[in-house]
Amino acid sequence: MGTKLLGATILLSLVDVLQAFAIEKKGDVFKKTACPAFLIFENVAYLADMTFELPCKCKPEEVSSVVWYFQKNLHSHETTVLTDFNGTVIVDSSHVRAGSDLLKRFSIRVFSLIVFRAQLGDSGHYLCGTKEGLFFYGYDVDVQPSRQIAVAFLDKDQHVQEDYAGKEFTLFTTFWDWSGCDRCGVRGEQRRIGLCYVQSALLKPRYRTALPNVTSCGSSAVPAPFQRLTRLRSPEVAIRSCLAPCPEREVPEEGVQSISNIIYKLGEKPELPRVPIQYHRQPPRSDLVIRCPGARPEHAVAWDKGSVRLYRSRYLLGVRKHMRLFIDHGNHLHLQRLRRRDKATYFCWRQGELVAGFQLTVTFQPRRQRSPADPESVFVMRAVGISFAIIIGIFFLIHLSHWSSQVFRKVAKS
């Protein structure tokens, strides 16, 4: 069993790496690929917040555009149409927000469906077909959660999860290849993402997998009695240190270098920004999320606060309790309940290269003296005056009624 699972893990990791890390342009392969006579669903798995692509692997030659459909459960009456019926929907992925509706996070390019920043609710069945309702190809998509992900820091001698062997099924992790080093020239970190898979002879036959009797834990191919048991295992990520050299940069021309040396001799050499800098002004006690430009969750991304390295071994979400500054599994930098000391320049590394800086300023509104002519002062004085007049009126009414009652009693006695 151990040898079979090892082979399954290696093959599944190769399949998942090819599917998850690159969105390539497709040629006209439909003439070579025949559509199956009976519609089956190909199982694919991804981690939440990742971007994935589903190619329509087959269609008749006479079909010039495709329509993508989404069904949460097979044979459900609720079906979402993901197209404009022209097969040409294009969106800017930089404007896509996590948690937004699926209809705002998809794109169609060369008959392929691209879903940006996948969420748990995107798990389900995706069908490629026509607007008349003819289906050519289907996918069983399993988006696994990143919030309950298990983290293993290999430098701290931590280990990944052991396989779980049940009576009729086995749970194990399929790891992708190690990412590149997220920094160069200094100590960096590498990630290796692993997704949950199940091996069982009781899987539903309508779902096609890379290996027989093996599918992802959230797949619809898993029988209903097993679906609750598959929650015993979560996705995981392994993290280790690395050191990579920086690529050689072009040497300045002789004249530019001479001018720079002269400036250096006359005084301090000016510190020029090495990367583009963006400027942010935030009020105190607010929350801020910074995204590295052009980065996706599967990329190798690192963050620095000035000259301080924000390593995941200390700043990854969930490593410590009550963290105000942390990095989530989608590579975003979070700053919560901003304080004055959070003012700094935060640098972003992407795929081992320093690409951007974010200069953060925490703004405090200066206190000013109010004048009597201010609208707020006028309102307060008017409210106080009216209240005082009401109290004085009540006071006089009470004394007037008391005096009137005494006069009435004297008149009655006389």
C-alpha positions, 0 to 999 in steps of 0.5 A: 500500500505504501509503494502504491500511495507513493506512486500515486502521490508523484503522478498526481503532483505532476498532474496538479502542477501542470494544471495549476501553475500555468495558463497557456494559450491553446491551439486548435486541438479539437480536431484531434480530440474526440468527445466522449460518448458518455459525459464524464467529469474530470477531477481537479483540485485547487487551494482556495484563493488560487486562479485555475483554468478549465480547458474545453478539451473537445467540441465539434468542429462546426461549433465556433463558441462555447457556453460554460455552465456551473452546477453545485450538485449534479442534476440540480435544477440550479444552473449558473451560466458563465458566459456572454454566449460569445465565448469572449468574456475578458476581465482584469484579474487585478480588479478581482476581489476575494469573496466576490460572486463567481459571475464577477471572477471568471474569464473565457479565453480560447474556449477555456474557463478561467476562475480567479481567486477561487472560493470554497463555494466554487466547488462543483461541476463545470460543463462546456457546451452550447447555448442549446444545452449540448454538453461536450466536456465536464469537470469536477472541481474541488476547492480546498480551504486554506484557513484550516491548512496544516503548516509544517516548518521543516527548519524547526523539525516539524513533519507533514501529516501521516497517511490515514488508513480507514477500513474502506479508504485511505487519506493522504496528501499530494504535494506539488513541487517546491516553489522557487526561493522567494528572495535572492541574495539573502535568506528566503523561504520556499513553500510546498503545497499539499492537497488532500486525496482519498483512495478507495474502491467505492468511488463513483465511476462517472468521475475520471481521475488521474489514477484508478480509485484515487480522487481529491477529498472534496470530489463528488466522486466520494460516496456520501457516507465518506464525505464527513470522514474526509474532513479528518484531513486538511490541506497542508503546506511545508516551508523551509529556508533557502538561499538563491543568488540574485541575477546579474544586473546591467553595469551603468555606463562609464559616464553615469558611474563617474558622475555617481562617484563624484556625488559620492565624494562630495557627500552621501550618495543619494539613495534612489528607490530600487523599485516603484513606490506606492503611497498609502495614507490610512487612519489609525485603528483601521485595517489594511491589506496589501497585495503584491502587484502581479502575484498569485497565491501559487507564486513565491512572495515575500514581504519586508518592513524596511530592512526587517524580513517578515519570514513566514516562520514568524508572521504566517497567519495562525503561527501566533495568537493575536497577530496584528501583522501577518501574511495569509496563505494568499500572500497578502500582507495584513495590518490590523488596528493600525498604530503610529509605529506601523508607519514604514515602507513595506517591500514585496518580493515576487519569484525571488525579485524585489518588485514594489514598495508601499510607503504607509503613513498613519494619519492623525487628525490634529486637535483644533480649538473650537470657536463660538461661531462653529456650527457645532458650538452654536448647536451645543449652546442652543441645546443647552440654552433651551434645556436651561429655559425648560428647567427654569420654566418647570421650576417656576410652574412648581412654585406657582402651583405651590403658591396658588394652593396656599392662597386657595387654602387661606381663602377657603378658611376665611 
